[in-house]
């Protein structure tokens, strides 16, 4: 499985971005997908994840971010609204061939999100 992430960029506080992660290869084996982020000097943290029946969101993004995936062959999206400077980080897409809500088997390249104040 390969994951191709895109959609990062520079945005002002209060703005929006939509990240996309397109899986390829044995995509039907994927049961869970998600997004992590890592800011300089910080550990990588789980932002949001999704399986066929469940979602998990970090408390810091509830009400602002939405994760979605239409079906087992679809990309996973992270819609980020009301962005804050503390959302600045490299965002990574991940996938897992199980229903764990902390996917970590496969990783995409990072995409930089920068929120200016």
Steps between C-alpha positions, in 0.01 A plus 500: 500500500625844410350825624524834320413800712434851372318822581726674748593864472514840664179647636404780736342443840137409455554361153438153362694226327404155373757224511468196276665161524469268203577134562632265232604137487303251711246765602225251588719377785476840668255508791609819672645829381599811683702815531781579739693821541839596634608851587868587553619376837179305561409135476281378219136506608187342362264764362218288358432147385215312341383144444184373335301557818698730730687826514750640745592866532757674718334727754689798364331473159146395591252737340758634256632199307306228320635172370321316222534204270218399268579131453774240516657620177480873570759747617478629853447870551565733788296820481659755728302813587560784744872431486721629778875563512533199731376280215824571317678169444593240246195282447542130420249254362499146637313177434457164668365158390294474818230698679739672739431870531871575523613389153873462462587220256529715190609863480486768239740786460426805709327812381579831667221708649593848615250732667610860531377724781 
